[in-house]
């Protein structure tokens, strides 16, 4: 038996049409899973499905804004309607607005918490209704800001700190249902999100290079292996963990 095989498993990946989500969706498909991608932008969804499609693969995308009330229910229902089951949920969709803390408006604060944290809770809750009878795997995407403070990301950091505690709470509650819930904390990965950060934050590119022992920025495919591992039987006794995938960024003092 291949402990990492995902044949017969159905995965829902929020924010799977680009960046880290696309890298993880690609890994899950490679390991044999069927994947439903969730994103708001129809053109990006179509591009991702085209890029991921191969004759032996089952992959679809759905347009949903998971920051809206009911978004998680719609996404989970789409997975069940399309593929008949749900085994793996990756709560990856996320965004950021970079400002000094005193400059956030309350609407911006709420949008960031809703998109990055509340959506993970609501998607997980919707998934639990199905996974409680079958078992399952939930993977929440945190960040280095789950561990460290930054002057320019108070709302984002609060949401990502919350992701780690949400992960531990869900892991504790749902272990009895054979649902493992873990978090992945990416380091600095080259995506649309961090291309924006490099415009907003002076010298970010070089500062990240200097601080990362691996000596490079990550790429979305660096997240494929951990997604397969946490989605597979290989990780059945791991729950409530928060695993950095950061080229050593968080290890270096
Ligand atoms: P991208 O901006 O490249 O991708 C974000 C994805 O989320 C897109 O697919 C986007 O699709 C989707 N998305 C955003 N908001 C919503 C929404 N309201 N409803 C549905 N989908 C949404 O970012 P990354 O790939 O870099 O980030 C992915 C995750 O990884 C995020 O949670 C981010 O915080 C986290 N992360 C990223 C790091 C990095 O260095 N890149 C480091 C640490 C964590 P669409 O626009 O179509 O809605």
Boltz pocket constraint, residues with backbone or C-beta under 6 A from the ligand:
constraints:
  - pocket:
      binder: B
      contacts: [[A, 14], [A, 15], [A, 16], [A, 17], [A, 18], [A, 19], [A, 20], [A, 21], [A, 38], [A, 39], [A, 40], [A, 41], [A, 42], [A, 44], [A, 45], [A, 64], [A, 65], [A, 66], [A, 67], [A, 68], [A, 91], [A, 92], [A, 93], [A, 94], [A, 95], [A, 115], [A, 116], [A, 141], [A, 142], [A, 143], [A, 144], [A, 185], [A, 186], [A, 187], [A, 188], [A, 189], [A, 190], [A, 191], [A, 192], [A, 193], [A, 194]]
      max_distance: 6.0
